[in-house]
Amino acid sequence: MNIFFVSLGCDKNLVDSEYMIGSLMGPYNICDDENEADIIVVNTCCFIHDAKTESIETIIEMGNLKKNGRLKYLIVTGCLAERYKDDIIKEIPEVDAVIGVTATEEIKNVIDKLVKDNSEHLGVYKELSYLPENKGKRVTSTGAVTAYLKIAEGCNKNCTYCIIPKIRGKYRSYPMEKLLEEAEELAKNGIKELIVIAQETTVYGMDLYGRKMLAELLKKLCEIDGISWIRLMYAYPEEITDELIQVMKEEDKICKYIDMPIQHASDRILKKMGRRTKKDDLVSIIEKLRKNIPDIVIRTTLITGFPSESDEDYEELVDFVYNMNFERLGVFTYSPEEDTAAALMDNQIDKEIKEARKDGIMELQQDIVFDKNSEYIGRTFDVIIEGFVPEEKIYVGRTYMDAPNIDGYIFVNSEYMLMSGDIIQAEVTAADGYDLIAEDIRN
């Protein structure tokens, strides 16, 4: 039977999908066309309203294939499945099974029951305290270059706008030996870049070992043959230690890049968000990172329109973005999520104001990035090749400054035949918006 996967939302969801696919290979065939599928699995997200809407629309769209196609079974998993487990079966009768976020390793058993036992409307869940073992094979879906290494599940921060702790549970670190085994296997399969992820990476190990162990994990990952780049995401500013900074500085394999969500710069708003930092703390850690790690690229994310955000709060955020001169930045408008403290707060902001404030910051950030990109002209960078654009006869890749799918690209002219995963040196010759143009220095 053919199985088609739809993985929505974050890269942490994607890792879950890759393990589910791996556990089904052999007994079942994984296909890449929903119209050829006998079974469809939708791995959902519901972090913000737009993600929830996309998940529901996708489920309904896939469910319609039961009427108009060959589809026999529809399975829903992921965050939406955990949060609305009863509603999905009740409101969308096309769904045959719902699997909670900590029960994804049961995917083969669920499909076997549907196919072999003619079971109906299955619901499979485990306690949120459970840490999925993911012992089976993993099939990466990010091409031959990059893979995500999920080092933990859940979160303990309980920010007032975020539903994740209620959906994913408390923070649980994967044992270091398990992660190193997984990374070794990825390297054997040709992965060159590891992207370290979790809801929060910087407190890795606290629950297992009684202290932060991210720096040690990174050092051990650097020892793995075949891995050339290691990129760190979701590092909370208040948890970044001097030891972590030193490891990032000393280890050549670690990209001088950090994804550090800060959400705002007004102390009043940060407090209402339940964040653990003040603006002065953020300035301090940013200055420390830049002082100790030359050429570091700092990516951050912000939220505009949080309840009671005033014009003064917003202007403080704008000034902060201008002064901090972030290399990479993304902005979300605040989304009131049910069962969160922020959704019950007074002075909710109109959608038009949220969007206008978001647009204002993104326009400022565009100017910052374009100016920075022009300064790279004439510099030489290592570039990891991801593909080839035949109509342009040019290779597409990334420097250490860019994470896949969220940052920019570098387009490289080369007289040589290059393959995905090759790492070459290229000199930047031009800037094109968020992207760079370069020449292979061997030309």
C-alpha positions in Angstrom: 0.0 0.0 0.0 1.2 3.5 -0.8 1.6 6.1 2.0 1.9 9.8 1.5 3.2 12.1 4.3 2.3 15.8 4.8 4.6 17.4 7.4 3.5 20.9 8.5 5.0 23.4 10.9 8.5 23.3 12.4 11.6 21.3 11.7 11.0 19.4 15.0 7.8 18.1 13.4 9.8 17.2 10.3 12.1 14.9 12.4 9.1 13.1 13.8 7.8 12.6 10.2 11.2 11.2 9.1 11.2 8.7 11.9 7.6 7.6 11.1 8.6 7.2 7.4 11.6 5.1 8.4 9.5 2.8 10.6 7.1 2.2 7.6 9.6 1.5 4.9 9.5 -2.1 3.8 6.0 -3.2 4.7 4.6 -0.2 3.0 5.6 2.0 0.1 6.2 5.8 0.7 5.0 7.8 -2.3 5.3 11.4 -3.3 1.9 12.0 -4.8 -1.2 12.2 -2.7 -3.4 11.0 -5.6 -1.5 7.7 -5.6 -1.8 7.2 -1.9 -3.9 4.5 -0.1 -3.0 6.1 3.2 -2.2 9.7 4.1 -0.5 10.9 7.3 -0.8 14.6 8.1 1.7 15.7 10.8 0.1 18.9 12.0 1.1 22.2 13.7 -1.0 24.6 15.8 1.6 26.9 17.3 -0.3 30.0 16.0 -3.7 30.6 14.4 -2.4 30.5 10.8 -0.6 27.2 11.5 -3.8 25.8 13.0 -5.8 26.9 10.0 -3.3 25.4 7.6 -3.5 22.1 9.4 -7.3 21.9 9.4 -7.5 22.9 5.7 -4.9 20.3 4.8 -6.8 17.5 6.7 -10.0 18.4 5.0 -8.3 18.6 1.6 -6.7 15.2 2.1 -10.0 13.8 3.4 -11.7 14.8 0.1 -9.5 12.3 -1.6 -11.6 9.5 0.0 -14.5 10.7 -2.2 -12.5 11.5 -5.3 -9.5 9.3 -5.2 -8.1 6.0 -4.1 -7.5 7.1 -0.5 -8.7 4.6 2.1 -7.3 5.8 5.4 -6.4 9.3 6.8 -4.3 9.6 9.9 -3.6 12.8 11.8 -0.7 13.3 14.2 1.3 16.2 15.6 0.4 19.2 17.8 -3.1 19.7 16.5 -3.8 16.0 17.1 -2.6 16.3 20.7 -4.5 19.5 21.4 -7.8 18.6 19.8 -7.8 14.8 19.9 -11.5 14.4 20.6 -12.7 17.2 18.2 -10.8 15.9 15.2 -12.5 12.5 15.1 -15.9 14.1 16.0 -15.8 16.9 13.5 -13.9 15.4 10.6 -15.3 11.8 10.1 -12.9 11.2 7.2 -10.1 10.9 9.8 -9.5 7.2 10.7 -6.9 7.6 13.4 -5.4 10.3 15.6 -1.9 9.9 17.1 -0.5 12.1 19.9 2.9 13.8 19.8 4.5 11.3 22.2 3.0 8.3 20.4 4.4 8.7 16.9 6.5 5.6 17.2 3.1 3.7 17.2 2.4 4.7 13.6 3.1 1.2 12.1 0.9 -0.5 14.7 -1.9 2.0 14.0 -1.7 1.4 10.2 -1.6 -2.3 10.7 -4.8 -2.2 12.8 -6.5 -0.1 10.2 -5.5 -2.2 7.3 -5.5 -5.7 8.8 -8.0 -5.5 11.6 -10.4 -3.0 9.9 -10.3 -0.9 13.1 -12.2 2.4 13.1 -11.5 5.8 14.6 -8.4 4.9 16.5 -6.9 7.3 19.1 -3.4 6.6 20.3 -1.7 8.7 23.0 0.9 8.5 25.6 1.7 10.7 28.7 3.4 13.9 27.8 6.1 12.9 30.2 7.1 10.1 27.9 10.2 10.5 25.7 9.8 8.8 22.4 12.7 6.3 21.8 12.9 6.7 18.0 15.0 3.5 17.8 14.1 2.7 14.2 15.4 3.9 10.9 15.1 7.5 10.0 14.7 8.6 6.4 15.8 12.2 5.9 13.7 14.4 3.6 16.0 17.4 3.4 18.2 16.2 0.6 21.7 14.9 0.7 23.2 17.9 2.5 21.4 18.8 5.8 19.6 17.1 8.6 18.1 18.2 11.9 19.2 16.7 15.2 16.4 17.1 17.8 18.1 17.0 21.2 15.1 17.4 23.4 11.3 17.4 23.7 9.0 19.9 25.4 9.7 23.2 27.2 9.6 24.5 30.8 9.6 28.2 30.0 5.8 28.7 30.0 5.8 32.0 28.1 2.3 33.6 28.4 1.7 33.5 24.6 2.8 29.9 24.0 0.8 26.7 24.1 3.7 24.4 23.5 4.4 23.2 27.1 0.7 22.1 27.3 1.0 20.2 24.0 4.5 18.9 24.1 5.0 18.6 27.9 8.0 19.5 30.1 11.5 19.6 28.9 13.1 16.1 28.3 16.6 15.7 27.0 17.6 12.8 24.8 20.6 10.9 26.2 23.8 12.1 24.7 24.9 8.7 23.6 21.7 8.3 21.6 22.2 11.6 19.9 25.8 10.8 19.0 24.7 7.5 17.5 22.1 9.3 15.5 24.6 11.9 14.3 27.0 9.1 13.3 24.4 7.4 11.3 23.4 10.6 9.6 27.1 11.2 8.7 27.4 7.7 7.3 24.4 8.5 5.1 26.1 11.5 3.6 24.8 14.4 5.8 27.3 17.3 5.9 25.4 19.8 8.0 23.8 19.1 11.3 21.3 21.6 12.6 20.8 21.2 16.4 17.2 21.9 17.4 14.7 21.6 20.3 12.0 23.9 21.7 15.0 25.3 23.5 18.6 23.9 23.0 20.5 25.8 25.6 19.2 24.0 28.7 20.0 20.6 27.1 21.0 18.1 29.8 19.6 19.8 32.9 17.0 17.2 33.5 19.3 14.2 32.8 22.7 15.3 34.1 21.9 18.2 36.5 23.7 20.8 34.4 23.7 22.3 31.0 25.5 19.9 28.6 25.0 21.6 25.2 28.6 22.7 25.0 29.9 19.2 25.7 27.4 17.7 23.2 28.6 20.2 20.5 32.2 19.3 21.1 31.5 15.6 20.7 29.5 16.2 17.6 32.5 18.0 16.2 34.5 14.8 16.5 32.3 12.9 14.0 33.9 12.3 10.7 31.9 13.4 7.7 30.0 16.3 9.5 31.4 19.6 8.2 29.0 22.1 9.6 27.1 22.2 12.9 24.4 25.0 13.3 22.7 25.9 16.5 19.1 27.0 16.6 16.6 28.0 19.4 19.2 29.2 21.9 17.4 31.3 24.6 19.5 34.3 25.5 19.4 33.9 29.3 20.7 30.4 29.0 23.8 31.1 26.9 26.9 30.3 29.0 30.5 31.4 28.6 31.3 27.8 28.1 29.0 27.6 25.1 30.4 30.8 23.6 33.9 29.4 24.0 33.1 26.2 22.2 31.4 28.0 19.4 34.5 30.2 19.1 37.0 27.4 19.2 35.4 24.6 17.1 35.8 25.1 13.4 32.9 22.9 12.5 30.4 25.0 14.5 28.9 27.7 12.2 29.5 31.2 13.6 25.7 31.5 13.6 23.1 31.4 16.4 19.4 31.5 16.3 18.3 33.4 19.5 14.6 34.3 19.8 14.1 37.4 21.9 10.5 38.3 21.0 10.7 42.0 22.2 12.8 44.7 23.7 10.4 46.6 26.0 10.9 45.5 29.6 7.2 45.9 30.3 6.2 43.7 27.4 8.9 41.1 28.1 7.6 40.8 31.6 4.0 40.3 30.4 5.3 37.7 27.9 6.8 35.8 30.8 10.3 36.1 29.3 13.3 35.7 31.5 15.3 38.7 30.2 15.2 42.5 30.2 16.5 44.7 27.4 19.8 45.3 29.1 20.3 41.5 29.4 19.7 41.2 25.7 22.2 43.9 24.8 24.7 42.3 27.1 24.6 38.9 25.6 24.6 40.2 22.0 27.7 42.3 22.8 29.4 39.3 24.4 28.7 37.1 21.4 30.0 39.7 19.0 33.1 40.4 21.1 34.0 36.8 21.5 33.0 35.4 18.1 34.1 37.6 15.2 31.8 37.5 12.2 29.0 35.8 14.2 25.6 36.0 12.5 22.7 36.4 15.0 19.2 35.5 13.9 16.3 36.4 16.1 12.5 36.4 16.1 10.1 39.1 17.3 6.4 39.4 18.1 4.5 42.6 17.3 1.1 43.5 18.7 1.3 41.7 22.0 -1.6 42.7 24.3 -1.2 46.3 25.5 1.9 47.0 23.3 1.8 50.8 23.1 3.3 53.0 20.4 6.2 53.7 22.9 6.8 49.9 23.3 6.9 49.5 19.6 9.2 52.4 19.0 11.5 51.0 21.7 11.6 47.7 19.7 12.3 49.5 16.5 15.2 51.4 18.1 16.5 48.1 19.5 16.5 46.5 16.0 18.2 49.5 14.5 20.9 49.6 17.2 21.5 45.8 17.4 21.8 45.6 13.6 20.8 41.9 13.4 22.1 39.9 10.5 18.9 37.8 10.3 15.4 38.6 11.7 11.9 37.4 11.4 8.7 38.9 12.8 5.4 37.3 13.8 2.2 39.2 14.7 0.8 38.1 18.1 -1.7 35.3 17.8 -4.0 34.8 20.9 -4.1 31.1 21.6 -6.7 29.5 23.7 -5.6 28.2 27.1 -2.7 30.7 27.2 -2.5 33.5 29.8 -1.9 36.2 27.1 -5.2 35.4 25.3 -7.0 36.5 28.5 -5.1 39.8 28.9 -6.8 43.1 28.4 -6.0 45.6 25.6 -5.7 43.1 22.7 -4.3 44.9 19.7 -6.2 45.3 16.4 -4.9 43.1 13.5 -4.2 46.0 11.3 -1.9 47.6 13.9 -0.1 44.3 14.5 0.5 43.9 10.7 1.6 47.5 10.3 4.1 47.2 13.1 5.4 43.9 11.7 5.8 45.5 8.2 7.6 48.5 9.7 10.3 46.3 11.4 10.7 44.1 8.3 11.3 47.2 6.1 13.9 48.3 8.6 15.5 44.9 8.6 15.5 44.8 4.8 17.6 47.9 4.7 20.0 46.4 7.3 20.4 43.1 5.4 20.9 44.8 2.1 23.6 47.1 3.5 25.3 44.1 5.1 25.2 42.1 1.9 26.9 44.9 0.0 29.7 44.8 2.5 30.4 41.1 1.6 31.4 41.9 -2.0 35.0 40.9 -2.5 35.0 38.5 0.5 35.5 34.8 0.1 33.3 32.3 1.9 33.0 28.5 2.2 29.8 27.5 0.4 27.8 24.3 0.8 26.2 23.4 -2.5 22.6 22.4 -2.5 21.6 22.3 -6.2 21.9 23.6 -9.7 19.6 26.1 -11.6 19.9 24.8 -15.2 18.2 27.8 -16.8 20.6 30.1 -15.2 23.6 27.7 -15.4 24.4 28.5 -11.8 24.8 26.6 -8.6 22.8 27.4 -5.5 24.2 27.1 -2.0 24.5 28.6 1.4 27.3 30.2 3.5 27.5 29.7 7.3 25.4 32.9 7.5 22.2 31.2 6.2 20.1 28.4 7.6 18.0 26.4 5.1 14.5 27.5 4.3 14.6 30.6 6.5 17.6 32.7 5.3 19.1 33.6 2.0 21.2 31.8 -0.6 24.4 32.3 -2.5 24.4 31.7 -6.3 27.8 30.5 -7.5 29.2 30.5 -11.0 31.6 27.6 -11.4 33.4 26.0 -14.4 33.5 22.8 -12.4 31.0 20.0 -12.0 29.7 20.3 -8.4 27.5 18.0 -6.4 25.1 18.6 -3.6 27.1 18.5 -0.4 30.3 19.8 -1.9 31.9 22.6 0.1 33.8 25.1 -2.0 35.3 28.5 -1.6 33.6 31.3 -3.6 34.2 35.1 -3.8 31.2 37.3 -3.6 30.9 39.5 -6.7 27.4 41.0 -6.2 24.5 41.3 -3.8 20.9 40.6 -5.0 18.5 41.6 -2.3 18.7 38.9 0.4 20.9 36.7 -1.7 24.6 36.9 -2.9 26.2 36.2 -6.2 29.7 34.6 -6.2 32.4 33.0 -8.3 34.2 29.7 -7.6 37.7 31.0 -6.8 39.1 28.1 -8.9 37.6 29.6 -12.1 
